[in-house]
Amino acid sequence: MVKSFGQFLLFMQSMLVRKERFAVLWKRTIDECVTIGVNSIFIVAIVSAFIGAVTCVQIAYNLTNPLIPKSTIGYMVREMTILELAPTITSIVLAGKVGSSIAGGLGTMRITEQVSALEVMGINSASYLVLPRILAAILMFPLLVVLAMALSIIGGYLAGSLTGSISAQEYIEGIRSDFIPYNIVFALIKSVVFAFLVSAISAFKGYYTEGGALEVGTASTTAVNNSIIAILIADFVLAAILL
Amino acid sequence: MIEIHNIEKSFDGNPVLKGISCTFETGKCNLLLGGSGTGKSVLLQCVVGLMQPDLGSITFDGTVFTNNKVQIRQEIRRKIGMLFQGSALFDSMTVAKNVEFPLQMLTPEMSAAERRDRVEFCLKRVGLENAGDKMPSEISGGMKKRVGIARAIAPNCTYLFCDEPNSGLDPLTSLKIDELIQEITYEYNITTVIITHDMNSVVEIGDHIIFLYKGLKLWDGTKDEILNAQVPELKEFIFSSSLVRAAKRIDDETHSGVENL
């Protein structure tokens, strides 16, 4: 464990020495933004909209006390979405999609000697292959989390209205009550930390793959597992520190 | 010229290279010959800098490569072109982009038009002028090797390393790849090092052959000398080839020189 962490730190350091030219880094980062961000919009939209919908319906189901106003459902959907569901669930979904893609892609490049080809050309493969992925994840995760927040709240609105659990007016009233802007900042900080963890852990696992196709699959699975565990630990630590 | 002096390399206490010293000469096809597991690939990886030897030194045209400053190692690496066993083409790029890649990365001063001309020239040189828009997954193994060669020579490499360029190819395609490597070596007067265990390559392009056995250099010489070498391990290796055995049998029967093959 300690040895792996040491290797991880050395990996991070190797990425930052002998960096490629800014133009190359920029182009690579934009390409990765498309892969990591744009290509993940659909899955993030589906997951967040349904989570918002289910959250709304389930809170309405549990809220039987007539003394509690129905607008509380909207309030709770908003709080749960912004504080936890949007950043954490989105990041866990992205750990599965993006993390496995990063680990699988780098692992395949490693076993087919594409990484060696870069090294022989005198190119710092860690800097060329990994740094743009991490930067792209740090740029795109917060945007996807903001999208997830919006769609989750809209999902709750539609579910509440369509099932008759809550009227549109009550839902909007709940959404607007006692809003704390800092919660958005907190969620964005979380998304940046999760982005780094998912991309860096997945890249580390993929970059050091040895063997063949079987090991690439193992690296992808390990990358997703480790990323999710790291997200959950970081989630707790950040909540304890920042809230 | 590449000079290798007393290179040693072990893995988990198991020695793979045991004090190998040899010279790869400029303008010649230098063949590293030997069976599987004799240390050929490890030696090549040490020479190109993908692996650090435990002991010994490697010198490229008088400049020490091993344990030298990063900048100097980078300078040398930028003169190296390498054809990998599996070609190692970048899957996400077209053939033309693969060839252009080292130019983009290593020669930023080149304009896009100059790069395009160079790519066209290199692809034409390896006979693939019409394959530029294809993806690596759409071309055959032999074509991949050609693209690998084009990518290696694109930045005007001084040293060309080929790791089993014939593996997985039919005899005719192998011959064409061998001839292409030889032509390029002579045309640009570069130092070419080829890992092989293919006797056809030895008799075809072996200007200078180094035979490795269990991490030791047992013999070096030319293709004209190899059939008369008096090293038992080398003789066993050479005559394990049915083709060479048949040639030897015919030679014995007709008393004509096998070296005239």
Interface residues (C-beta under 8 A of the other chain):
Chain A: R18 E20 R21 A23 V24 T108 T112 E113 Q114 S116 A117 E119 V120 M121 G122 I123
Chain B: V48 G49 L50 V70 Q74 R77 R78 I80 M82 F84 Q85 G86 A88 L89 F90 D91 P102 Q104 M105 L106 P108 F161
